[in-house]
Amino acid sequence: MRAGEIGANVLTAVVEMTFEQLEERIALYRATLAEHGFDPQQGHVTVMLHTFIGEDDTIVKEIVREPFSHYLRTHGSLIRNLAKSLDLKINLDNISAADEQTLVAFAFERYFSQYSLFGTPEKCIPIIDRLQAIGANEIACLIDFGVDADAVLDSLRYLNDLRGYYAIRAKTSALAASS
């Protein structure tokens, strides 16, 4: 892993892997840092996640469903990587419209439930906690997948609430550690 060899930070996404695979890669990155004389805890891993946070999961789901589904259809590598990660034996170059719609709907549900910050702040906390537990230091929120700009701007207060929750949690942990 070249980033670890040269002491560089990492920007990655879970679009091509599961959280388990990401955990393995972060561990390899940190081990490679140590092997090359760098402090493995000084390495910084940023994970990109599609993000839209609101006050109600059902409303958020309806707001993001069509733009994110369109995003999935127009970024074929996302669907290809999903099919590959699930070991689906399908030819995506010759897929019927109905099968593509089914695959996009499946991909949307997978992203909505596990691999994005879509929903309420409370729904997003376990995803963020899991990323922290596997060694991610930061999340880059991808908000440019087609949701109306005014809706995105309105939703940023919920993202800020979530950021504030983690800032307070970090202070509390730091205070507890220094006691």
Secondary structure, DSSP 8 states (H G I E B T S, - for coil): -HHHHHT--EEEESTTS-HHHHHHHHHHHHHHHHHTT--TTT--EEEEEEEEE-S-HHHHHHHHHHHHHHHHHH-HHHHHHHHHHTT----GGG--HHHHHHHHHHHHHHHHHHSSEEE-HHHHHHHHHHHHHTT--EEEEE--SS--HHHHHHHHHHHHHHHHHHHHHHHHHHHHHH-
